[in-house]
Amino acid sequence: MRLETFTVVVGSASLDQSLSFRANYVAVDNYSNQWLYIPDIDRFVQPGRINYVVPLYGTTRARAQFLTPPGQTAATTVTGQTARLVYSDS
């Protein structure tokens, strides 16, 4: 099993990195008080959600950004909070 781990920081640039393999899953730990958007699957991960595992269907890029979904109210931004994403091929 191959894994690559990335950290996204509130107040910093979005995550957009190449993976060294085709990822079939990502496990997300959103430690922040902000929504995290994963564009490859058009899914929002709620603030505080830990060990949220979703299928990716063989993506070769790690992409995510803090973004509030339509109809939701954004919490006050706390710069420096993080989300961790672990991409896996199995």
Secondary structure, DSSP 8 states (H G I E B T S, - for coil): --EEEEEEETTS--EEEEEEEEEEEEEEEE-SSS-EEETTTTEEE-TT--SEEEEEEEEEEEEEEE---TT-------TT-EEEEEEE--
